Amino acid sequence: MLRRLGVHGVVPVPAPRWTARRKLDPVDLLLVKELGDEEPGWVDYSAAEIDVKTQLVDSLMDMLIADTMQTVQQAIRFRQISVD
């Protein structure tokens, strides 16, 4: 890259070396254990699922009630027109 830019005599900075090996200490072990204990609570969507189902049922019921009211009102109007 330095050659392509035309920069000569500059020593490139070496990339940092990361090692996958690290000494485990008691804190790491405790954190891993706590993570394993808490993780099932993070992926439990049953409460959210119940909320969504309840909202869906409420919306459907509201739509059905509104539609029923409109139909009854139309029937009443039709009856009044036909009686007159």
C-alpha positions as a Markdown table, in Angstrom:
| # | Residue | x | y | z |
|---|---|---|---|---|
| 1 | Met | 0.0 | 0.0 | 0.0 |
| 2 | Leu | 2.8 | 2.4 | 0.9 |
| 3 | Arg | 4.5 | 1.6 | -2.5 |
| 4 | Arg | 1.3 | 2.5 | -4.4 |
| 5 | Leu | 1.0 | 5.8 | -2.5 |
| 6 | Gly | 4.6 | 6.6 | -3.3 |
| 7 | Val | 5.7 | 6.8 | 0.3 |
| 8 | His | 9.2 | 5.3 | 0.8 |
| 9 | Gly | 11.2 | 4.9 | 3.9 |
| 10 | Val | 8.2 | 4.7 | 6.2 |
| 11 | Val | 8.0 | 1.6 | 8.4 |
| 12 | Pro | 4.4 | 0.4 | 8.6 |
| 13 | Val | 2.9 | -0.1 | 12.0 |
| 14 | Pro | 2.3 | -3.8 | 12.7 |
| 15 | Ala | -1.2 | -4.9 | 13.3 |
| 16 | Pro | -2.0 | -5.7 | 16.8 |
| 17 | Arg | -1.9 | -9.4 | 17.7 |
| 18 | Trp | -4.9 | -10.9 | 19.5 |
| 19 | Thr | -4.7 | -14.2 | 21.1 |
| 20 | Ala | -7.7 | -16.4 | 21.7 |
| 21 | Arg | -6.1 | -17.9 | 24.8 |
| 22 | Arg | -6.7 | -16.0 | 27.9 |
| 23 | Lys | -6.4 | -17.1 | 31.5 |
| 24 | Leu | -9.8 | -17.7 | 33.0 |
| 25 | Asp | -10.4 | -16.1 | 36.4 |
| 26 | Pro | -13.2 | -16.7 | 38.8 |
| 27 | Val | -15.1 | -13.6 | 37.7 |
| 28 | Asp | -15.2 | -14.9 | 34.1 |
| 29 | Leu | -16.6 | -18.2 | 35.3 |
| 30 | Leu | -19.2 | -16.5 | 37.5 |
| 31 | Leu | -20.3 | -14.3 | 34.6 |
| 32 | Val | -20.6 | -17.3 | 32.3 |
| 33 | Lys | -22.7 | -19.1 | 34.9 |
| 34 | Glu | -25.0 | -16.0 | 35.4 |
| 35 | Leu | -25.4 | -15.6 | 31.7 |
| 36 | Gly | -26.5 | -19.2 | 31.4 |
| 37 | Asp | -29.0 | -18.7 | 34.2 |
| 38 | Glu | -30.5 | -15.5 | 32.8 |
| 39 | Glu | -30.5 | -16.4 | 29.1 |
| 40 | Pro | -33.8 | -18.4 | 29.1 |
| 41 | Gly | -35.6 | -15.2 | 30.4 |
| 42 | Trp | -34.3 | -13.2 | 27.5 |
| 43 | Val | -35.8 | -15.5 | 24.9 |
| 44 | Asp | -39.1 | -16.2 | 26.6 |
| 45 | Tyr | -41.6 | -14.4 | 24.4 |
| 46 | Ser | -44.8 | -15.9 | 25.9 |
| 47 | Ala | -45.8 | -12.7 | 27.6 |
| 48 | Ala | -45.3 | -10.7 | 24.4 |
| 49 | Glu | -47.2 | -13.3 | 22.5 |
| 50 | Ile | -50.2 | -13.1 | 24.8 |
| 51 | Asp | -50.2 | -9.3 | 24.5 |
| 52 | Val | -50.2 | -9.5 | 20.7 |
| 53 | Lys | -53.0 | -12.0 | 20.7 |
| 54 | Thr | -55.1 | -9.9 | 23.1 |
| 55 | Gln | -54.6 | -6.8 | 21.0 |
| 56 | Leu | -55.6 | -8.8 | 17.9 |
| 57 | Val | -58.7 | -10.1 | 19.5 |
| 58 | Asp | -59.6 | -6.6 | 20.8 |
| 59 | Ser | -59.2 | -5.1 | 17.3 |
| 60 | Leu | -61.3 | -7.9 | 15.7 |
| 61 | Met | -64.0 | -7.4 | 18.3 |
| 62 | Asp | -64.1 | -3.7 | 17.8 |
| 63 | Met | -64.4 | -4.2 | 14.0 |
| 64 | Leu | -67.2 | -6.7 | 14.4 |
| 65 | Ile | -69.1 | -4.5 | 16.8 |
| 66 | Ala | -68.7 | -1.4 | 14.5 |
| 67 | Asp | -69.9 | -3.5 | 11.5 |
| 68 | Thr | -72.8 | -4.9 | 13.5 |
| 69 | Met | -73.9 | -1.4 | 14.6 |
| 70 | Gln | -73.7 | -0.1 | 11.0 |
| 71 | Thr | -75.8 | -3.0 | 9.8 |
| 72 | Val | -78.4 | -2.5 | 12.5 |
| 73 | Gln | -78.6 | 1.2 | 11.7 |
| 74 | Gln | -79.0 | 0.5 | 8.0 |
| 75 | Ala | -81.8 | -2.0 | 8.8 |
| 76 | Ile | -83.6 | 0.6 | 10.9 |
| 77 | Arg | -83.3 | 3.2 | 8.2 |
| 78 | Phe | -84.6 | 0.7 | 5.6 |
| 79 | Arg | -87.5 | -0.2 | 7.8 |
| 80 | Gln | -88.4 | 3.5 | 8.4 |
| 81 | Ile | -88.3 | 4.2 | 4.6 |
| 82 | Ser | -90.4 | 1.2 | 3.8 |
| 83 | Val | -93.0 | 2.1 | 6.5 |
| 84 | Asp | -93.4 | 5.7 | 5.3 |
